[in-house]
Amino acid sequence: MLLIKNGKIYTMAGEVIENGCILVQDGKIVEVAPHIDAPADAEVIDAGGRMVIPGMIDAHCHLGMWETAIGFEGDDGNEMTSPVTAQLRAIDGINPMDKSFQEALEGGVTTACTGPGSANVIGGTFVAMKTYGDRVDDMIIKEPVAMKCAFGENPKRVYNAQKKLPTTRMGTAAVIREALMKAKRYLAAIEQAGDDMSKLPAFDMQSEALLPVLRKEIPLKAHAHRADAIFTSIRVAREFAVNITLDHCTEGHLIAHHLAKEGLPAIVGPSFGHRTKYELINKTFDTPGILQRAGVKVAICTDSPVNPLESLPLMAGMAAAAGMDRMEALKAITINAAEIIGIADRVGSLEPGKDADIVIYDGHPFQVEGKTWKVLVDGEVVFSRE
């Protein structure tokens, strides 16, 4: 049993608790209150008035799929041999021993939603996982958590070089429609067969992988920067009555009123870095705040390895500096991220029953001089600056 006392606790589920306490047992939060008497057998951490927040969550990255300083040997993010690779699973390409995991952990990012890149039109499934551990299977929170699809420049650039479909934005949309229609017919055949095994369709691994999308068990995770690409992703999702998250959403601020009406969540980023291609020309730190004020649920991401996971709180801080409410910016890297990727039953806030993923901060995470003092995952202190 563990008691954290004397902390300024940002539960992300209500008011900030000054000089509050968190009681942890068996890796779970048991109680959060202004005062808790320490059980006789409890280890006690005195936060000394420091800020206490949930472990931060990166809602869109490629952690462990592009390894640090290795090159081709560590490049496992894009299977660029076919525009549709729905059957791929991120968990088979992640190296949890890459040093980027430890750096993320030390930066207070305890959960990552990681998966394939955007070379393919449909790239495979993402996983939500802890950043602490040495075996992917033991780090999983939810898998699969989403099916990656990509609109815009990347797929057309990759397959134009191979002289195959898609080489246009029209082609990209057509490829997604074809894959979803094929999977829809595959599902209908399965349902029609019922218990008669002899009537089942021939096994199709790609269509099989898309069934959770059609059944609304997981969303499409749509890589879309430009406004027209965002609208195309929404159009396709509507046609097939599937759920979708708008990832990157770089020009979301230009169409915020439309996105608010759609009621779809946005995962914005990466906002650091150069405008390396045309579809990033309107990239700005204003985007998260504009979307949030319009009524869109927003998470902020690093898109690691584009930016390292430990820069996540700085990105939220830059969004706050650009006008986003500070508490909303903190939500964008905690509870909003958890809700958007479907793991809020486990992480994202400091509430009884949730995983004891807790970060104690010296200073504020949005400040350059702010530093993690202690990081806990499942109630275990996995990093301490002392």
C-alpha positions, 0 to 999 in steps of 0.5 A: 500500500502507498500513500502520496500526501501533501500534493496539489492534485489535478485529478482531471475529474473535478476540482484541484485538491490542495494538499491532497492525498492519494491512496494506492493499493495493488497498482490501483487508486483506492482513494483521492481526498484532502486528507487520508490517514496513512495505513500502518503498513503504507509506504508514504511519499510526501509530495511537498506541495508539488503538482500531482497529475495523471500520467500523460498520454500521447494519443498518436505516435509511433513509439518503438516502431522507428528505433533510435539512431539505427536506420533501416534495421530499426525502421518498422513503421511502414510496410510499403509493399501494398497500399492496404495492409489492414492485417498488420499489428503494431505489437509485432513491430514495437521494440520496448527496449528502445531508449525512447521508452525510458525517455518518455517515462522520465518525461512523465508520459506513461501511456502511448497510442502507437502504431503504423505510419502513413505510407499506406492507405490502410496501415494496420492496427494501433495499440495503447500501451504503457511506456514502462516494461520490457515485453509488449504483451505485458504493457498493453492497455488495449489492443487493437485500439484503432485501425490506421488509415491515411489521406493526403500526400503520403500514400500518393507519394509512396505509390506514385514512386511504385507506379501503382494505385493510389497516385491521387487523392481520389485514388486514396479514397477509392482504395479505402472504399474498396477495402471497406466494401470488401470487408462489408461483404465478407461480414455479410457472408459470415453472418449469413452462414451462421453456424454452418461452417461449410457456408463461411467465406474463404478466409481473408486476413485483410477483411478479417482485420477490418471487421472490428471497424465495421462493428464499431469496436474500434475507429478508423484513425485517420491521418489527415492534415489538409481541410479537404483530406479531413472532409474526405475522411469524414465522408468515407466514414459516413458512407460505411457508418464507422467511427473515426478520429481525426489525427493531425487535423492540421487545418482543423482551425480553418474548419472548426465550426464544421468539425464541432457540428460533426461531433468528432474528436481531433488529435492535433499535432505535431505542432513543433518543427518545420512545414516540410510539405505543402499540406503543413503550410497552415500548421500553427499552435493556435489549432488546439485552442480554436478547436476546443473553444468551438466545442471539439474534444481535443487531444495533443500528440507528438507523432513521435519520432517526429517529436520525442514523447517527452516534448508532449507537455511542452506542446500542450504548453505552447497551445496554452501560450497560443490561447488554449485554456491551461486546464483544457491543454492539460486535459488534452494530454491526459483525460481527453486523450484517454477518452478519445482512444477508448482507455479512460476506464484505466488511465487519464485521471486520478480516480478510484479504480483506475491504474495508479499512473501518477506524475509528481512535478517540480514546477509545472509541466508546461514550463521549460524548467518544470521537471518530473520528480517522481513517476509511478506506473501501476503504483510502482515508482519507476523514476525518481529524480532524487 
